[in-house]
Amino acid sequence: MSRPPASLRCTSRRGSEAWIDRDVVIAGPAGKYPDITAEDYLYQRVDANFAEEK
């Protein structure tokens, strides 16, 4: 793979932002897991990833 020519290279910084609608309810099609809001799910994952190990 080679780099694109200088005339086609991006010269500005790129960035991305996550936009999350906290009130959206996430539900699986089979109903295997209870429904959860996007906000509650995010807090659950942050707690799981950054909880102190015991």
Secondary structure, 3 states (H helix, E strand, C coil): CCCCCHHHCCCCCCCCCCCCCCCCEECCCCCCCCCEEHHHHHHHHHHHHHCCCC
